[in-house]
């Protein structure tokens, strides 16, 4: 489960503000496994409510979807009655730190906006990343592809307009996202070949909801970005008071536009992929 987000609570409203952003890029990465997508066995590691599995289920052979939070799995299962009955998707409760699968079980592994939830250890805040990467490398077949949807630190600095309202929490979340060079080093230390990265500049994780200047006033909207799980009650009170003041002064839309000016240059997400070498 997340080291800080209460997904047992937010699972009920998660789909109202999240979608499968970057799905076509992910498919392009997976296609480099060297087999037809239609015959691929794909692990959706940290599947959440199944948005990415829903987007890809008709493009790949079969999906094994894994998550540790029962509430998220329950929401996901409800989307796949027909596919589950035919065996095209199966759900598992488990941790990416100790995958319940045999070695070399998958042609592809996809991870979407999940790694920053993994717990660190004293003296090693990225221990969860290292353990997860080791597990992904273990379950990939030779030639298999790992694709990761995450955020680069500079995207967190300028890609989310509402972070200006909660700067302390923005700093806390940023600490959970290592730069790409560190990620590459960790992957290569586990025997995976770095294959590249891409930042789709036109995508936002929350879809159209992101552009609602009153969004942060709504708890359901805030549940769409786990950064708000790191906001203290005092910080949230200040942020909401600022929003209400800006709205009263007729400056709220301008505030959003000003704070969002850098996003189109930076993007909000980066998708990178690596490959297990063919022996």
PEJO-V922315 format. One record per pair of residues at least 24 apart in sequence whose C-alpha atoms are under 10 Angstrom apart, sorted by the first residue. I is the first residue (numbers start at 0). J is the second residue. D is the distance in whole Angstrom. If there is no record, write none. Layout:
<<I,J,D> <I,J,D>>
This chain:
<<0,45,9> <0,66,8> <0,67,5> <0,68,6> <0,69,9> <0,93,9> <0,94,8> <0,95,10> <0,113,10> <0,116,8> <0,117,8> <0,118,9> <1,67,9> <1,68,9> <1,113,8> <1,114,9> <1,115,8> <1,116,5> <1,117,6> <1,118,8> <1,225,10> <2,115,9> <2,116,5> <2,117,6> <2,118,5> <2,119,9> <3,115,10> <3,116,7> <3,117,9> <3,118,9> <3,225,8> <3,226,9> <3,228,7> <3,229,7> <4,116,8> <4,222,9> <4,224,10> <4,225,6> <4,226,9> <4,227,9> <4,228,6> <4,229,8> <5,68,9> <5,222,10> <5,225,9> <5,228,8> <6,47,9> <6,67,10> <6,68,7> <6,69,9> <6,70,7> <6,71,7> <6,222,9> <6,225,9> <7,68,7> <7,69,7> <7,70,5> <7,71,7> <8,70,8> <8,71,9> <8,222,9> <9,70,9> <9,71,9> <9,218,10> <9,219,8> <9,221,10> <9,222,6> <9,223,8> <9,225,9> <10,47,8> <10,48,7> <10,68,9> <10,69,9> <10,70,6> <10,71,5> <10,72,9> <10,73,9> <10,74,7> <10,75,10> <10,222,9> <10,223,10> <11,48,9> <11,70,8> <11,71,8> <11,73,10> <11,74,8> <11,219,9> <11,222,10> <12,218,10> <12,219,6> <12,220,9> <12,222,7> <12,223,8> <13,47,9> <13,48,8> <13,71,9> <13,74,10> <13,205,10> <13,219,8> <13,220,9> <13,221,10> <13,222,7> <13,223,6> <13,224,9> <14,47,10> <14,48,7> <14,49,9> <14,50,8> <14,74,9> <14,205,9> <14,219,10> <14,222,10> <14,223,8> <15,205,9> <15,206,10> <15,208,9> <15,219,8> <15,220,8> <15,222,9> <15,223,8> <16,204,8> <16,205,5> <16,206,7> <16,207,8> <16,208,6> <16,209,8> <16,219,8> <16,220,6> <16,221,9> <16,222,8> <16,223,5> <16,224,9> <17,48,10> <17,50,8> <17,203,9> <17,204,6> <17,205,5> <17,206,7> <17,207,10> <17,208,9> <17,209,10> <17,220,10> <17,222,10> <17,223,6> <17,224,9> <18,49,10> <18,50,6> <18,51,8> <18,53,10> <18,54,9> <18,203,9> <18,204,7> <18,205,7> <18,206,7> <19,49,9> <19,50,6> <19,51,5> <19,52,9> <19,53,8> <19,54,7> <19,55,9> <19,111,9> <19,204,8> <19,205,9> <19,206,9> <20,50,9> <20,51,8> <20,54,10> <20,111,9> <20,148,9> <20,199,9> <20,201,10> <20,202,6> <20,203,7> <20,204,6> <20,205,8> <20,206,8> <20,268,9> <21,51,9> <21,111,9> <21,148,8> <21,197,10> <21,198,9> <21,199,7> <21,201,10> <21,202,7> <21,203,9> <21,204,9> <21,268,8> <21,269,9> <21,270,8> <22,50,10> <22,51,7> <22,52,10> <22,54,7> <22,55,8> <22,111,10> <22,148,9> <22,270,10> <23,54,9> <23,55,9> <24,146,9> <24,148,10> <24,196,10> <24,197,8> <24,198,9> <24,199,8> <24,269,10> <24,270,7> <24,271,9> <25,51,10> <25,55,9> <25,109,8> <25,110,10> <25,111,10> <25,145,10> <25,146,7> <25,147,8> <25,148,8> <25,197,10> <25,270,7> <25,271,9> <25,272,9> <26,55,8> <26,58,8> <26,59,9> <26,109,10> <26,146,9> <27,146,10> <28,107,9> <28,109,10> <28,144,7> <28,145,8> <28,146,7> <28,147,10> <28,194,9> <28,195,9> <28,196,9> <28,270,9> <28,271,8> <28,272,6> <28,273,9> <28,274,10> <29,59,10> <29,106,8> <29,107,6> <29,108,8> <29,109,8> <29,143,8> <29,144,6> <29,145,8> <29,146,7> <29,272,8> <29,273,10> <29,274,9> <30,59,10> <30,106,10> <30,107,9> <30,143,10> <30,144,8> <31,107,10> <31,142,8> <31,143,8> <31,144,7> <31,194,9> <31,272,10> <31,273,10> <31,274,8> <32,106,7> <32,107,7> <32,140,9> <32,141,9> <32,142,6> <32,143,5> <32,144,6> <32,145,9> <32,273,10> <32,274,8> <32,275,9> <33,106,9> <33,142,7> <33,143,8> <33,144,9> <34,106,8> <34,142,9> <34,143,9> <35,59,8> <35,60,9> <36,60,7> <36,61,10> <36,106,9> <36,107,10> <37,61,8> <38,106,9> <39,105,8> <39,106,6> <39,107,7> <39,143,10> <40,87,9> <40,88,10> <40,104,8> <40,105,5> <40,106,5> <40,107,7> <40,108,9> <40,143,10> <41,88,9> <41,104,9> <41,105,6> <41,106,6> <41,107,5> <41,108,6> <41,109,7> <41,139,10> <41,143,10> <41,144,10> <41,145,10> <42,88,10> <42,89,10> <42,100,10> <42,104,9> <42,105,7> <42,106,8> <42,107,6> <42,108,5> <42,109,6> <42,110,9> <42,135,9> <42,138,9> <42,139,9> <42,145,9> <43,90,10> <43,107,9> <43,108,6> <43,109,5> <43,110,6> <43,111,8> <44,91,10> <44,93,9> <44,94,8> <44,95,6> <44,98,9> <44,108,7> <44,109,6> <44,110,5> <44,111,8> <44,113,8> <44,114,10> <44,131,10> <44,135,9> <44,147,10> <45,71,10> <45,72,10> <45,92,10> <45,93,9> <45,94,8> <45,95,7> <45,109,9> <45,110,7> <45,111,7> <45,112,9> <45,113,6> <45,114,9> <46,71,8> <46,72,8> <46,75,8> <46,90,9> <46,91,10> <46,109,9> <46,110,8> <46,111,8> <46,112,10> <46,113,9> <47,71,5> <47,72,6> <47,73,9> <47,74,8> <47,75,7> <47,111,9> <47,112,10> <47,113,9> <48,72,6> <48,73,8> <48,74,5> <48,75,4> <48,76,8> <48,77,9> <48,78,9> <49,73,10> <49,74,8> <49,75,5> <49,76,8> <49,77,9> <49,78,8> <49,79,9> <49,90,10> <50,74,10> <50,75,8> <50,78,9> <50,111,10> <51,109,9> <51,110,9> <51,111,8> <52,78,10> <52,79,9> <52,88,9> <52,109,10> <53,78,8> <53,79,8> <53,82,10> <53,88,10> <56,82,8> <56,87,8> <56,88,8> <57,82,10> <57,87,9> <59,87,9> <59,107,10> <60,87,7> <60,88,9> <61,85,10> <61,86,8> <61,87,5> <61,88,6> <61,89,8> <62,86,9> <62,87,6> <62,88,5> <62,89,7> <62,90,9> <62,105,9> <62,107,10> <62,108,10> <63,87,8> <63,88,6> <63,89,5> <63,90,6> <63,91,7> <63,100,10> <63,105,9> <63,108,10> <64,88,7> <64,89,6> <64,90,5> <64,91,6> <64,92,9> <64,93,10> <64,109,10> <65,89,9> <65,90,6> <65,91,5> <65,92,6> <65,93,6> <65,94,8> <65,95,8> <65,98,9> <65,99,9> <66,90,8> <66,91,7> <66,92,5> <66,93,6> <66,94,7> <66,95,8> <67,91,8> <67,92,5> <67,93,5> <67,94,6> <67,95,8> <68,92,7> <68,93,8> <68,94,9> <69,93,10> <94,131,9> <95,127,9> <95,128,10> <95,130,8> <95,131,6> <95,132,9> <95,133,10> <95,134,7> <95,135,8> <96,126,10> <96,127,7> <96,128,9> <96,129,9> <96,130,6> <96,131,5> <96,132,8> <96,133,8> <96,134,7> <96,135,9> <97,130,8> <97,131,8> <97,133,9> <97,134,7> <97,135,10> <98,131,9> <98,134,7> <98,135,8> <98,137,9> <98,138,8> <99,134,10> <99,138,10> <100,134,9> <100,137,9> <100,138,7> <101,137,8> <101,138,6> <101,139,9> <102,134,9> <102,135,9> <102,136,9> <102,137,5> <102,138,4> <102,139,7> <102,140,8> <103,135,9> <103,136,8> <103,137,6> <103,138,4> <103,139,5> <103,140,4> <103,141,7> <103,143,9> <103,275,10> <104,137,9> <104,138,5> <104,139,6> <104,140,6> <104,141,10> <104,143,10> <105,135,9> <105,136,10> <105,137,10> <105,138,6> <105,139,5> <105,140,6> <105,141,9> <105,142,10> <105,143,7> <105,144,9> <105,145,10> <106,138,9> <106,139,6> <106,140,6> <106,141,8> <106,142,7> <106,143,5> <106,144,7> <106,145,9> <106,274,10> <106,275,10> <107,135,9> <107,138,9> <107,139,7> <107,140,8> <107,142,9> <107,143,5> <107,144,5> <107,145,6> <107,146,8> <107,274,9> <107,275,10> <108,135,7> <108,136,9> <108,138,9> <108,139,7> <108,143,8> <108,144,6> <108,145,5> <108,146,6> <108,147,8> <108,272,10> <108,273,10> <109,135,9> <109,144,8> <109,145,6> <109,146,5> <109,147,6> <109,148,8> <109,272,9> <110,135,10> <110,145,8> <110,146,6> <110,147,5> <110,148,6> <110,149,8> <110,270,10> <111,146,8> <111,147,6> <111,148,5> <111,149,7> <111,270,9> <112,147,8> <112,148,6> <112,149,5> <112,150,8> <112,204,9> <112,268,9> <112,269,10> <112,270,10> <113,147,9> <113,148,8> <113,149,8> <114,147,9> <114,148,9> <114,149,8> <114,175,8> <114,176,8> <115,149,8> <115,150,9> <115,172,8> <115,173,9> <115,174,9> <115,175,5> <115,176,6> <115,177,9> <115,225,10> <116,172,10> <116,175,8> <116,176,10> <116,225,9> <117,175,9> <118,175,9> <119,175,9> <124,174,9> <124,175,8> <124,177,10> <125,174,10> <125,175,8> <125,176,9> <125,177,8> <125,181,10> <125,182,10> <125,185,10> <128,175,10> <128,176,10> <128,177,10> <128,182,8> <128,185,8> <128,186,9> <129,182,9> <129,185,6> <129,186,8> <129,188,9> <129,189,8> <130,185,10> <130,189,10> <131,186,10> <132,182,9> <132,185,8> <132,186,6> <132,187,10> <132,188,9> <132,189,7> <132,190,10> <132,191,9> <133,185,9> <133,186,8> <133,188,9> <133,189,6> <133,190,9> <133,191,9> <134,189,9> <135,186,10> <135,189,9> <135,191,10> <135,275,10> <136,186,8> <136,187,10> <136,189,7> <136,190,7> <136,191,7> <136,273,9> <136,274,9> <136,275,7> <137,189,9> <137,190,10> <137,275,9> <138,275,10> <139,191,10> <139,274,9> <139,275,7> <139,276,10> <140,274,9> <140,275,7> <140,276,9> <140,277,8> <141,191,10> <141,274,8> <141,275,5> <141,276,6> <141,277,5> <141,278,7> <142,191,10> <142,192,10> <142,273,10> <142,274,6> <142,275,5> <142,276,5> <142,277,5> <142,278,9> <143,191,10> <143,273,9> <143,274,6> <143,275,5> <143,276,8> <143,277,9> <144,191,9> <144,192,9> <144,193,10> <144,194,9> <144,272,7> <144,273,6> <144,274,4> <144,275,6> <144,276,9> <145,186,10> <145,191,9> <145,192,10> <145,193,10> <145,194,10> <145,271,8> <145,272,5> <145,273,5> <145,274,6> <145,275,8> <146,194,10> <146,195,10> <146,196,9> <146,270,7> <146,271,6> <146,272,4> <146,273,7> <146,274,9> <147,196,9> <147,269,8> <147,270,6> <147,271,5> <147,272,6> <147,273,9> <148,196,10> <148,197,10> <148,198,10> <148,268,7> <148,269,6> <148,270,4> <148,271,7> <148,272,9> <149,176,8> <149,177,10> <149,179,10> <149,198,10> <149,267,9> <149,268,6> <149,269,5> <149,270,6> <149,271,8> <150,175,10> <150,176,7> <150,177,9> <150,178,9> <150,179,9> <150,198,9> <150,266,9> <150,267,6> <150,268,5> <150,269,5> <150,270,8> <151,176,7> <151,177,7> <151,178,6> <151,179,7> <151,198,9> <151,265,9> <151,266,9> <151,267,8> <151,268,7> <151,269,6> <151,270,9> <152,176,6> <152,177,7> <152,178,6> <152,179,9> <152,267,10> <152,268,10> <153,178,9> <153,265,7> <153,266,9> <153,267,9> <154,198,10> <154,261,9> <154,262,7> <154,264,9> <154,265,6> <154,266,6> <154,267,5> <154,268,7> <154,269,9> <155,262,9> <155,265,9> <155,266,9> <155,267,7> <155,268,9> <156,261,9> <156,262,9> <156,265,9> <156,267,10> <157,258,8> <157,259,7> <157,260,8> <157,261,6> <157,262,6> <157,263,9> <157,264,9> <157,265,7> <157,266,9> <157,267,9> <158,200,10> <158,203,9> <158,258,9> <158,259,7> <158,260,8> <158,261,6> <158,262,4> <158,263,8> <158,264,9> <158,265,6> <158,266,6> <158,267,5> <158,268,9> <159,203,9> <159,204,10> <159,209,9> <159,255,10> <159,258,8> <159,259,7> <159,260,10> <159,261,9> <159,262,7> <159,266,9> <159,267,7> <160,209,9> <160,210,9> <160,212,9> <160,254,8> <160,255,6> <160,256,8> <160,257,8> <160,258,5> <160,259,5> <160,260,8> <160,261,9> <160,262,8> <161,209,9> <161,212,9> <161,214,9> <161,215,8> <161,238,9> <161,242,10> <161,254,9> <161,255,8> <161,258,8> <161,259,8> <162,226,9> <162,227,9> <162,238,10> <162,258,9> <162,259,10> <163,238,9> <163,254,10> <163,255,10> <163,258,7> <163,259,10> <164,215,9> <164,234,9> <164,235,8> <164,237,8> <164,238,5> <164,239,8> <164,240,10> <164,241,8> <164,242,8> <164,258,10> <165,226,9> <165,227,8> <165,229,9> <165,230,7> <165,231,9> <165,234,7> <165,235,7> <165,237,8> <165,238,6> <165,239,10> <166,230,9> <166,234,9> <166,238,10> <167,229,9> <167,230,8> <167,231,9> <167,234,8> <168,225,10> <168,226,6> <168,227,7> <168,228,8> <168,229,5> <168,230,5> <168,231,8> <168,234,8> <168,235,10> <169,226,7> <169,227,9> <169,229,8> <169,230,9> <170,226,10> <170,229,10> <171,226,8> <171,229,7> <171,230,9> <172,225,9> <172,226,6> <172,227,9> <172,228,10> <172,229,8> <172,230,10> <173,226,9> <179,269,9> <179,271,9> <182,271,10> <183,271,9> <183,272,9> <183,273,9> <186,272,10> <186,273,8> <186,274,9> <186,275,10> <187,273,9> <187,274,10> <187,275,10> <189,275,9> <190,273,10> <190,274,9> <190,275,7> <190,276,8> <191,272,10> <191,273,6> <191,274,5> <191,275,5> <191,276,7> <192,272,9> <192,273,5> <192,274,5> <192,275,6> <192,276,7> <193,271,8> <193,272,6> <193,273,4> <193,274,7> <193,275,9> <194,271,7> <194,272,6> <194,273,5> <194,274,7> <195,270,9> <195,271,6> <195,272,6> <195,273,7> <196,269,7> <196,270,6> <196,271,4> <196,272,7> <196,273,9> <197,266,10> <197,268,9> <197,269,6> <197,270,5> <197,271,6> <197,272,9> <198,264,10> <198,265,8> <198,266,6> <198,267,8> <198,268,6> <198,269,4> <198,270,6> <198,271,9> <199,263,9> <199,264,10> <199,265,9> <199,266,6> <199,267,8> <199,268,7> <199,269,7> <199,270,8> <200,262,8> <200,263,6> <200,264,7> <200,265,6> <200,266,4> <200,267,7> <200,268,8> <200,269,9> <201,262,9> <201,263,7> <201,264,9> <201,265,9> <201,266,7> <201,267,9> <201,268,10> <202,262,10> <202,263,9> <202,266,7> <202,267,7> <202,268,8> <203,262,9> <203,263,10> <203,266,8> <203,267,6> <203,268,8> <204,267,7> <204,268,8> <210,252,9> <210,255,8> <210,256,9> <210,259,9> <211,251,10> <211,252,9> <211,255,9> <212,242,8> <212,246,9> <212,251,6> <212,252,6> <212,253,9> <212,254,8> <212,255,6> <212,256,9> <213,239,9> <213,242,7> <213,243,9> <213,246,8> <213,251,8> <213,252,9> <213,255,10> <214,242,10> <215,239,7> <215,242,8> <216,240,9> <216,242,8> <216,243,9>>
